[in-house]
Amino acid sequence: MSQFIFAEKEKEILKFWDNDKTFEKSLKKKSPQGDFVFYDGPPFATGTPHYGHLVASLMKDIVPRYWTMKGYHVERKWGWDCHGLPIENIVEGEMNIKNKKEIEELGIHKFNEACRGKVLVYAEEWKKIIHRFGRWVDMDNDYKTMDKEYMESIWWAFKELWDKGLIYESYKSMHICPRCETTLSQSEVSQGYLDVKDLAVIVKLELEDEPGTYVLTWTTTPWTLPGNVALAMGEDLKYALVESGKEKFICIKENLENIFENREYKVLKEIDVQELEGKKYKPLFDYYLDKDIENKQNLYTIQLADFVTGEDGTGIVHIAPAFGEDDMSLGNKKQLPFIQHVKMDGHFTDDVLDFKGEEVRPKQDSQQTDKKIIEYLEKRNLLFSKEEYEHSYPHCWRCDSPLLNYATTSLFINVIKIKEEALEKAKLINWVPEHLKSGRFGKWLEGARDWSISRQRFWGSVVPLWVCDKCGEKRVFGSIEELEKVSGEKINDLHKHFVDKYIFKCEKCDGMMKRVPDVLDCWFESGSMPYAQMHYPFENKEKFEKNFPAEFIAEGVDQTRTWFYYLHILATALKKTNCFKNVVANGMVLAENGKKMSKHLDNYPDPMEIMEKYGADAVRYYLTNSAVMKAEDLSFSEKDLKEQYRFFLTLLNVHTFYQMFRGDIKVENVDKDKDITHVLDQWITSRLNLLIKNITEKMDGYDLNAVREIPIFINDLSAWYIRRSRLRFRDNNQDDKIKALKTLRRILFHLSRAMAPFLPFLAEHIYQGVDGKQESVHLQDWPLFDENLIDEKLLSEMRIVRKICELGHNLRAQTKIKVRQPLSKLSVLGVEIADNLIELIRDELNIKEIEFVQNSPKGDDWENVKEGNIEIYLNTEITPVLKEEGNCRELVRAVNSLRKKAKLTKDDLVNLYCLKIDESFKKMIESKKEFLKSQTGSKDILIGEPDGEILIQEEVSLNGVDLILALVQ
């Protein structure tokens, strides 16, 4: 069966599943083991699925299918991510919106409704591909993160955390996206690092009481210099006063050669850093000298700090508390002024007279403003040196704008407070691959900080916090019902443009309670998914609590710092437990050249086209077989996919072979004691039970690479069991033929069940051809293995038999003697096997005598080869008797080849005519006539011109002799 035909066959199977409602039946079948819960991370439908989505969907299909067959009920509910910057950015692009202010001018209601309309643009494409891929999941009764019920559960989660004292408001330095004008969480920042070239400078700040003496300060962010308020020196570092030219400089002693590179200098003395503390210096920019600012007495002073190192720069750090965590901490400790000379949109304030309104890190050229700052300093002799350097810099994970470290207000979850408990609960999680537990996930959890959860955006779940505009009283709503009681209105939508209108009187004063304007971080929504998808605790309370935590989740390895992490943090905070017991993390699917897949670059084949060409199961096997299932990357190669799925065709040929020889025979179930008597039947039964055992043990441990066992088994089934059993299937001995058919039927039946989670289409096709009692293989139970049927001794000896045969074939190839030519003897050294296996070697290699010896035979007619502890000697002498037998086999092969070309079945008997035949073949035909007739489906074998209707006639060369053969009706 060709690849194209099987792809078409898959479509027939899909129709069968749809019409039969097989998926629905699998959910309704008896589940004596109870529920198996897994959480499905919802994707955005803002684009069509790519191979990364298919990998995740594959994991989420294989595991539920497996545990369903093992007697569990596995609910599979699809979900959609609907909120956040991905949607907002699309709408901004379509509306040509440049910044946040334009959204407010347009109207939040109009903007949000436009976002709502873009959420499921590609939903139908997703449904089509997921269906074609063979994934069973309920997409009709899906949940959406924008559903009122989902959002209400978010409110519940927020209020639970608030009541537990785990949410607080603080003014901190954190990363913001100036284009989106919102804060980002630690994990969001980690997603967008890019290598960029920036400018670093050393600037000169003159001491007020020592004209001509400058403190040298190094910074990699020249745009922050207008906001400088102080300098920090290390408490335990050694500094020097250095003379160079006509000026004196103070900087770290250990880095002088680098600082004064290509300049002459002289060390005047070592500086006691304590003497410099509190000293004032002249500012680079004098914009704030006349401003009325808090703590002005400490403006432009030198301070000591424990975070200053001597590794880079001058050992003296420029302090701008509005733009760095250490800076802000030092500012609070030393009561330094707070100057925020940049607005949330990333532009200078009007206070920065020389650069007001300019963007500090333009996306199109991040050095643009730094160059202007440097030019300004250079003209005023305040620049000591500059250099360009390359480093990794955070960018917005959605719009690619350079982020800014910026002090602003945010709501935080106090992760630090629950971190120890989270670390303890994380020990209960089984990770695949295992190294993620203490590696990527574990280390991220160990370094976790408090989580900024408020976002200054529009399309998302709102922060359900109302604050009095007069006394500051706060109230958090945890349900729609609570807000309805206060508002007196029926509430049908919880989005910002609806709930912001609910303003009510404060219970403690005559002020008005208004909702804080922020929405929640979308990862708060994703982390709340286990509760919100079930509208917990408003519905399904008992069901949820009975089945929490989940048995299994799966996503890409990048989710170790996002979804996996946030699920775990919220579960620890809300339920004091881990959120999931087992997790499989996949790697990234890249283009064939190892680059990131890009629609723009058109560097990967369309998934739907590949499935139409090779079938969904071919894609499923290629992905499951790869290291992408172990968090490693895969460079997608159509050539590799085509090569790897060849075993499909092998299995289909075995299936066809069974159907052909079964004919009208009714093959009953096998009786182990009476039917499994032939050594080949015993061996393939052992292999089958070992296959099921290996897959079961690996799948119980969530090792999806268990699929690799299947093609190995299929090769054994085809290349050895079928190959060595062909005569049994053709034999007139009905008893042995029935035993062989029973065995093959049983093998295919159990194999189809073992393949079902991985290759659902191929498994269904095989199952339907062996008369399974259920209408679908996917309604069958998982096959059990019988340890008593795994004969390790037989398996080991059969491996030796096959190795001997492999070496024998190699010797025949080297000596150019075909297998159809019988040889007299094969001697084997180094191993022994049971007597009943020797016949297999004899038949496979077409050798008259096989002997196991201690010493190598002598003589010129022997060829030998050795591998490991096995050494074989082949006698290559061809006697006249052996040659005649070889000619006989050559003739049988040639005739059967003609029969195949003439499209004759095994039951079609014809006459064989031999023309232009030499004397040796003529004698051979006369002496072997009855044998030849039985082997070629011939009524008679005649010498001379054909008499009757010629079906096919050809000239053939047999062992160097030319003959003309004709098949006559």
N, C-alpha and C positions, 0 to 999 in steps of 0.2 A: 504494500500500500504506500503510495507516494506521500510526500509531505503535504502536497496540495490537497489530496483527497482526505487526509486525516484532519486537516484544518476545516474542511467542509463537514466531516463527520462530527466534529465538535459542535458545529452549529445545530446539527440534528439532535445531539445530546442536550444542548441548551433548551431546545424546544420541548424535548421530553421532560426535562426537569421543570420547566415553566408550566406545561400542561398538567403534569402529574402533581405539581406543588410539592416536589420532593423535599425542598428546604423546609417548608412548613411542616411536613410530616416528620422530618428529623427533629424538629423542635418539640413535637408532640409525642414522640416515641417514649417508652418507659425509661425513666432515669433513676435506677435504683441507688446510684451513688450520690444523688442530690444535685445541687447547683454548682457549676464551675463558672466563676465570674471573671471576666476580663474587661478592661477599660480601653476603649478605642479613642485615641487622640484625634479630634476632628480637624480636617483640613479646611483651608479656604477654597472657595469655588471661584476665585478670581482669575484662574487660568486652568488650562487642561492638565490632566495628570501626566507626570513624567515617570521615568524608571524608578526614581527615589520613592515616589508614592506607591508604585507597584510592589517594590520590595516590602514596604511596611504593610501593605494590604495582604501580601502573600503570607507573611508571618502571622497576621491576624486571621487568616483563613485556615492555614495548616493546623495550628494549635487547637482552635475550637473544633475542627472536624475530628481531630484525633481524640480529644476528650469526650466528644459526643459519642463516638464509637466505643469508648470505654465505659459508657453507662451514665454519663453526666448530662444535665440539661445546661446548655451553653447559650444564653441569650446574646444576640448579636445586633446591637442597635447602632445605626449610623448617626453621626452628628456633623454639624457644620460650624466652623469658626466664622463669626459674623462681624466682630467689632475690631476697632483699632486702626492704627496707621496704614496697614495694607489697603484697606477699603478707602480710607480718607485720602490717601495719596492718589489713588485712581481717579476719584471724583475731582480732586484739585487739578489734576492734569487735564481732565475733560472740560472743566470749567475755566481753565487757564488761570487758576488762583495761585498767586505767588507767595502769599504769606497768611498768617493767622488773622491778621486784621481784616483782610478782604473777606474771610469767612464770616466774621462778625458783621461786616457791612452788608453782606448778602442776606444774612439771617440764618441763625442756627437751625431753625425749623426746616428751612428749605434745604440747607446743606445735609442735615441728617436724613431727611427723606430721600435725597439723592443717593446717599450712602446705602440706605435700605434697598434701594432699587438695583444696586450693583452687587449685592451680596452673593446672589445665586446665579450670576450670569452664565456660568459654565456648568451648572448642576446637571443638566441633561447629558452633557458630554461625559461627565464623571460617571453617571449612572450607566451609560452605554459601555464605557471601557471596563468598569468594575464588573459588570455583568458578563462581558465577553471574556474577561480574565478568569471567570469561574469562581469568583469569590462569593460566598454566601453571607449576606448581611442584609438586614432589614432597612432599606432606604426609603420605604414608604411611610414608616412611622418614626421618622428621624427626629432628633432634637436640634434646635438651633440656639446658639448662645444669645441671640436677640429675642428669643421667646420670653414672654412675660413670666412664665413659670420658672424658667431657668434663672432669669434675673432676680426673681424673688428669693430663690435659694442663695444667691450671691449676697443679698441683703442679710439673710439669716447668718451666713458665715461671717460677714463683717461684724455684725452685732455680737456674735459669740466671742470673737476675738477682742472686741471693745470691752465687753463685760469682764473678760478674763484679764484685762489690763495689758493686753499685748499690742495695742495700737496707740501710738503717740504722735504728736505733731512736733516737728523740730525744724530749725533753720540750719541746714548743713550744706557743706560743699559737695556737690555731686555732678555727674555729667548731665548736660542738657543738649538737646538738638536745637540750635538757634532757628533753623528753618521751620521745624514743627512746633517750636516754642513749648517744649515740654521736657520734664525730667525723664531719665531712663534708669532702669534698675541695673544692678551689677551684672546680671546675666545678659541683658540687652546690650550693654556696652561691650561685653566679651564677644558678641557675635559679629562686630563690624570692624575689626582691626585691619588696616591696610598699610602697606609699606609706602612711605612718602619721604620726600626731601624737604627739610625745614632749615631755618637759619638759627644759629646760636650766636650769642654776642657776649662780650665782656664789656661792661660799661664802667665809667669813672664817676664816682660820687665823692665830691670834695668835702672834707671835714670842715665844719664851721669855724672851729677854733684853731685850725692848722691850715691856713691857705697854702695851696701847692701840694698838699698831701691828699691822695685819693684812695678810697676803698674800692677795690676791684670786685665787681659782682658779675657772676655768670648766669645767664638765663637762656632757656630754649624757647621762651614765649615772649618775644619783644613786645607784642601787643598788650601784655599785662603791665608794662612799665609805667604807663600813666597812672595806674592804680597802686603804685608802690607806696607803702607807709613805713616800712622799716627794713633793716638788714639783719640777718641772723648769722652768727658765727658759732662754731662748735665749741662746746665747753671744754673739751679735752684735746682739741687740735692745737698744733703749733703754728703760729703766724710770724711773718717777718715784715720789717720795713725795708723796702727795696728802692734804690735810686736807679732811674733809667732816664737818660736825657736830662732835662731840667726839672723833672717831676719825681715825686716820691709816691710809692704805692704800698698799700697793705694787702697782703694776700697769704694764702697758705704756703708754708715753707716747703713742704715735700713735693710740690708740683711746679716749682719755679721754672725749670727748663722748658716745660711745655707752655707755660703762660707767657714767658718772655722769648719764645722761639724767634730767631732771626733779629733779636734786639740785644744790645749790650746792657748789662745790669750789674749792680753791686748790692750785696746784702749789707745793710747798715746795722741792723740789730734784730734780735728776736723780740717779738711783741708779747707782752702779758695780756692775754685776751680779756682778763677781768678789768683791766684799766680802760678798755674801750667800751664796756657796757654802759649804755645810757647816753653815749656821745651823739651829738647831732651832726647831720650832714646836709648839704644843699641838694634839693630834689632835682631830678632830671627834668621834670615838668612842674611848673609852679601854679598849676590850676587851682590847687586846694589850699594855698597859703592864706588866702583871705576868706576862706569859707568857714562858716560856723559849724564845726563838726565835733562830735563827742570824742573825748579823750585826746583832744588836739595837742595837749602837752607832751604826748608820746609820739607825735607825728615826726617822721624822718629821724628815727633813733636807731642805734645799734643795740641788738638784743642777743642773748645767749640762748642756744637751743640744743637739745640732745639728738635731733634728727639730721643735723648737718654732718656730711662726711667729706673726706678728702679725696675720694676716688676720682671725681671729675671736677672740672672747672677750677674755681679760685678758693673754694672752701668758705665762701661767703654767699649766702642765699638772699635773693631779693624776695621780700615778703609782701604779698597782696592777699589779705585774708578773704577777699571775695572770690578767689580763684584757686583754691587748693585746700585740701584737708589739713595738712600740716600747718599751712599758713593761718588758717582759721583757728586752729587749736592754739597756736602761739599767740594770735591776736586776743583770744579770750583770756588766756593765762596772763598776758602782760598788759592787758587793757589798752590795746592799740586801737587807733581809729579804724573805722570800716569804710572803705571807699569802693563803691561799685560803679566803675566808669563805663561799663558795658551793659546794655539792656538785654532782656531775655531773648530778643530777636537777633542778638549777635552784632549789634551796631553800637558804635561809641555814643555816649550821651552828649548832650550839648555842652557839658562842662569841659570836654576835651576839645578845646577851642580850635586847635590846628587840624584836627581830624574828625570833627563832629559829624555824626551820621554815617561814617564809613563802616563797612562790614569788616570785622576783625580777622575772620578766616574765610574768605570767599571760596565757595566750592570750586569754581573754575580755576582759581590760582590762590592756593592757601598762603603763599609767600607775599602776596601783593601788598598787604598792609604792613607786614613786618619790614619790608623793604623801605616803605615810606618812613616808618619810625626810625630805622637805621640811618637813613639819609638825613633826617632831622637831627639826630644825635651827632652825626659826623660833622655837620656844618657848625655845631656848637662845641666841637672838640670834647665831646662826652663819650665818644666811642673809642674803646681801646683796641678791640679786634672783633672779627666776625668770621664765621665759617659755615659752610653748608654740610649737613649731615643727614644720613638716612636712618629712619627708625620706624617702628610700628605705631600707628596713631589710630585712636578710635573714631569710627564714623557711624552715622546713623544707620541702623540695620535695615531701614526701609528706604530712605531718600538719599543715602550716601553722603550727606553733608558732614563736614568735620564737626565733631562734638567739642563742647567747651566744658572745662571744669568750672563750676559756677555755684555760688552760694545762693540757695533759695529755700523756700518753705515747702515741706512735703509731709504727708502722713507716712509713718513707718510701722512695719510689723517688727516687734522686738525679737528678732531671730536669735540674738545673742542669749537672751533669757532662756530659750528652750533648746539651744544648740547641743548641750550635753545629752539631753534626752533624745534628740534627733539622731545623734551619733550612735547612741545605744540601740535605738530601734532599727537603725540601718543595718546592724549586724545580722538581723533576721532575714535580710533580703538575699535571694539567690540571683546572681548576675551571670549572664552569658553575653560576652566572655567574662570569665571570673575576675580578670585583672581590673575591671572597671570598679569593682566594689571598693577596693582600697586605693585605686588609682584615680582615674578622672573624676568619678563621682565622689569617692571618699575624700579626696584632697579638696575638692570644691566645697564640700560640706564642712570640712574642718576650717576652711578659710571664709566661711559665710559671714556676711555682715547683716546689719538690720536692713530690711527690704523696703525700699521706697515704693509705695503702692498707688500714690495719687498722680494723675496725669492732667495736664492743662489742655485737654482736648475736648472733643465733642461727641463722637460716635462710639459709645461704649456704655458699660454698666456704670451708673453714677455712684459716687460716694454717698451713702444714705445718712449723711450727717448734716443736721441743721444747727445753726449758731445764732444766738441773739445778737443783734447789732448794737445793743446797748450794754448789757451786763456780761456778755460772753458765754452765757449758759449754753450748754451743748445737749443735743438730743439725737440719738441714733435710732432709726427705724429698722426693725428686723423683719417686717412683713408688710404686705399690701394692706391688710386689715388695719394695722396700727395707723397707717397714714390716712386711710379712708375715715377712720373715726375722728381724726383731727381736722381733716379737710371737709368732711361732710359730703364728699363726692365719690362716685364710682370710678375707680382707676383701672384703665385698660392697657396702659403703656407706661413703662418705667424709664424711658429714655429722657435725656436731659431736657429736650425741648418741651416735654410734657410736665415733668415733676418740678421743674424750677419755678413754675407758676404758683406752687403751693407755699404760701407765706402765711404764718399764723402768729398769734400773740404769745409772747413769752409768759410762762407761768410764774416767774419770779420777779418780773418788773414789767414796765409798760412798753418794752422794746418789742421788736418783731424778729421772729425766727426765720432765717433764710438758709437755704441749702448752700453748702460750700460749692463753688462752681466746678470742681474737678470731677473727672471720671476715674475709674479704677484701671490700674495696669491690667492689660488683657491676660497676663499670666496669672493674675488672681482669679480671673474667670476660668482659665484652663485648669488651674490647680484645684478649683472647686468643682470640677466636672463630675466626680463620683457622686456628689450630693445633688448637684443641680440637674443632671440628666434625669434624675428620678423625682425631681421636685421635692426633695427631702428638706426639712422634716414635715412638710405640709401634706405629702402623700408618700405611700410606699415605705413608711417608717420601719415597720417590722421586717419587711423584705430586705431593706437596705442593711439594717443592723445585724441581720442574720448572716449576711454574706460579705461583710466588710472585715478585713481588707480583701482586695481582689487577689485571685490566684495568679493573674498574669497580665502584663502589659508589654508593649513592644513599640519602639520608634527608633529613629536614627540616633547614632551615638552623640550627636550634638545636643540631644535632649537631656543628657546627663546634667547639664547646667541650667536647663530650663524646665521642661514639663516634668521630667522625673523628679527633679529637685523640688519644684513648687508643690507637686502632689505630696511629697514626703513632708515638707515643712508644714503645710496646712493640716495634714493628717495628724502630725505630732501635736500641733497646737489645738486642733479641734477635738481629736479623739484619743490622743495620747498613745498612738500606735503607728506602725508603718502603714502605708497606703496599699502596698502590693507585695506579694510574696516572691514572685519570679518575674524577671525582666530580661528580654532579649533586645540587644542594641545592634542595629545594622550599620554598616559603613555607607559611604557615599558611592553612587554609581556615576562614573565619569565618562567622558567621551573616549573613543578608542585611543586617542593620542595622549590620554591622561589629563586633559584639560577639563574644566567644569563644563557640563552640558549647557548649551545656550541655543535658544530658538533663533536668536539674532544671527549667530554664527552658522546655524544649520549643520551642527557637527554631530548629530546622532539621528538614527532612524526613528521614525514615528512608531510608538508602541503599538498602535492599532494596526499599522501596516505589517509590522513584524508578526503580530498574532494572526493576521489574515494569511500571511505567507507560510508560516511554520506551525501555527497553532498555539493556543494559550499554554498548553502543557509544556511545550518546548521552552517557552520563556520562563515558565514556573521552574522547570528543572534547572535551567541555566543559572538562574538567580539563586535558587536554594542550594545548589551544589557549590556555589562560590564562597570565597572568604568574606563576602559582604555580609553574610549571616553571623560573622564573628567580629563585627565592628571594623573590618578592614575595607579599603576602597577597591572597587572593581572598575576596570576600563572596559566598557561594553563593546563587544566584538560580535558582529553578526556571523563572521566566519567561525568563531569559537562556538557560538550557539548552534550553528548548523552541524558542526563536527560532533558536539557533545550529545546531541539528541538522536544519534544514529541507533542507539539501542532500542528506541521506539520501534523502528522498522524491524529490528530483530525479533522483538516480542510479537509484533503483528504477524510476522512470518510464522512464528511458533503457533500462534492462535489459529492462523489459516491451516497450518499443518494438522492441528488437532481436529478442526472442522472437517477436513478432507478425509482423514482416516477414520473418524468416528462414523461418518456416513449416517446411516439410519439406525446404528446401534444405540440403544439406550444405555448410557453409562451411569450405573448406580454409584452410590457412595462406596468408598473403599473400606474394606474390612482389614484392619491393620495386621491381624494375625495370619490371614489367608492370602491377602493380595500383595503385601510388601515382602516378597520373598526373593526377587531378583536383586542382585547386588547394586545395579544402577538405580532401581526404585528405592532401595534402602539409602543409597548415597544422596539422591536428590531430596528425599524426605528429611534426612539429617540437615542438608543445606537449607531447606525451607525453614525448619524449626530454628536453626541458628540465625537465619535472616530475621525472622520475627523477633527473636530474643534480642538481637543487637539493636534493631530499630526501636523496640519497646523501651529498652534501657536508656537509649540516647534520648528518645522523645520524653520519657519521664523526667529527664534532666534538662529538657528544653534545648537540646542540641539538634537543630534543624538540619545540619549536615548529615543527619541519619539517612537522608535520601541517597547518599553516595553508595549505600549498601545495595540499592536496587539494580543498577546496571551491572554490577559485578555478578549478582545472582542470575540475571537474565543471560549474561554471557555463558555462565556455567550451564544453565538450562539448555541453551541453544547449541553452543559449541561442544558440549560434552554429552549431556543426557540425551538430547534429541539425536545428535550425530551418531552416538553409539547404540541408540535404540531403533534406528530406522528399520532394520530388518525385522525387529519384533513387531512393529506396526504393520509391516507388509506381509508378515508370516501368515501362512494358512492355519497355524496353531492358534485357534481362536482363544484358548484359555490364556496364553501368554499375551496375546494381543489385547484382550480385555483388561488384563492386569496393567499393562502399559498405558492403555487409554484411561483407566481409572486413576492411575497415579498422575498422569499429565493433567487430567481434569481437576483433580484435587489441588495440584500445584498452582494451576492458573486461578482457581477459585480463591485460595488463600492469598496468593500473590496480589490479586486485584484488591483485596481488602487491605493488605499492608501498604499498597500504593495509594489508596484512596485519598488520604489527607493531602498528599503531595501532588499527585497527578490525577485529579478527579475525572477528567475526560477519558484518558487511556484506561484507567481502572474500570470505569463504567462500561466501556466498550468490551473489554476482556470478560468482565463479569456477565454481561448480557449473553455472551457466546458460550457460557458454560452452565447455563440453566440454573442461575441462582434463584432461591425460593422467594426472596424479597424482590420487589419491583426494581430496586436500585441497590447498588453496592453501598451507597451512603446511608442506607437504613440498616445495614448489617452491624454486628458488634465487631470490636477489634479482635483479630485472630489471637488465640492463645498459643504459646509454644509449650511443647512437651519435652522436658529435659531428658526423659528416657529415650526419646527418638533422636537425640543428638549423639551420634556415635563418633566420638572424637578420634578413635583409632581408625575407623573407616575413612573419615575425612582426611586424616593425616596421610594414610596410605594412598588415597586417591590423588592427593597432591603429588605424591611420588610418581604414581602411574602417569599422570599428565606431564610431569617434567620429563620422564623417560621418553614419552611420545614426542614431546617438543624437541628434545635433543635428536631423536631418531629422524624426525622430519628435516631437521637442520642438516643431518648427514646425507639424507637422500638429495636434498637441494644442492649440497656441495658436490656430490658425485653425479648429479643430473640424472638420477634414476627416479622415475615417477612412482607414485604410491601404487598405481595400478599394476606395476610389475612386482610380482611376489619375489621375496628373497628368502634364503634358507634359514639364517640364524641371526639372533641378536643376543649378545652376552652383556650382562649388567653386573657391575662391581659396586660395592660400597653400601648397598641397601637390600632389604628383603621385603616382600609383600605377600599377602594371603594368596593362595592358589587360585581362588575364584576371581582374582583381578587380572591374572596373567592373560586370560583370553581377551581382555579389553585391549591390551597392548598389541597382541598378535593381530587382532582385527584392524586396529587403527593404523598400524604400520605395515600391514600385509606381510607378516613374517611367519614362516612355517614353525620355527621353534624359538622359544624364549628361555634362556637359562640364566640363573643367578649364580655367579661364580666368585671365587676368592682371588683367582689369578687371571691376568689378561691372556687371551688366546694368541697364538703365533701364526704367522703366514702373511703372504702378500695381499690376500683378498679381503683383509680387514681394515675398516676405517673406524677411527674412534674420536670421541669428544668427551670432555669432562666439565662439569659445573658443580661447584660445592663438593659434597661428598658422593655425588653420583657420577659414574663413568660408564659409558656404553661403548660396545664394539659391534659394528655391523659388518656381516659377511656380504660383500657386494658381488660375488661370483654368480652369474646368471647361466644356469644350465639349460639345455634344450627344453627340458620339461617345464622349467620355470618360465622360459620365454614363451612357450605355447600358452601357458596359463595367463601370462601378461597380455598376450594378443587377444585372448578371450575377453578379458576385462576391458581392453581398449575397444573392442567391437561392441560390447554392451553399452559402454559410455556413448559411443558414436550413434548407435541406434536410438537410444533414449533421448539424445539431443535432437535427432530428426523427429521423433514422436512429439517432443515439446514444440518444435517449430510447426508441426502439422496440427497442433492443438488437440492432440488425442488424450483421452483420460486413461487411467489405469485399467478401466474395463473395456476399452476399445481394442479388440484383437484384429491384427492385420497380418498379411504375409510379408516376409522379408526376402527380398531378392538381392543377391550379391553378384555384381558384374565385374569384369576386368580384375579377377582375383588370382593371386598367386597360389602356388601349390601348398605352401606351409599353412596359409589361412584356410585353404580348402579342406585339408586334413583335420585342422583344428575344429572346423565347423561340423564335420562329420562325426568326430569323436565326442564333441560337447553339445550336440544338437539339443537334447532335452533341457539341459541347463540353460542354454542360450534362449530357448523358447520361453522358459519361465521368467527369465530376467529381462526380456525385451517385449513382453506382451505380444508374442508372435504365434500365429496358428501354425505356421510352417516356415522353414528357412530353406530357400531354394537357390541353386546356382544357375545363372543364365538370364536370358532376356525376360522381363516382366510380362505376365499374362493377366490382364485386368486393368482396372482404373488405378493409375499411379497417383498416390496422394502427395508424395514428395520424393525427389531423387537428387542425390548429391555425390560429388566425388570427395572422398576423405583420404587422409594419410594416417595410417596406423603403424606406429613404430617404424616409420620410414617406408612402408609399403602403401602404394596407392590403390584404392578400391572405389567402386561405384556402388552405392547402396540405394535401394528403392523400397518404399513402403507401398504396398498394393492392397486396395480394398478387397 
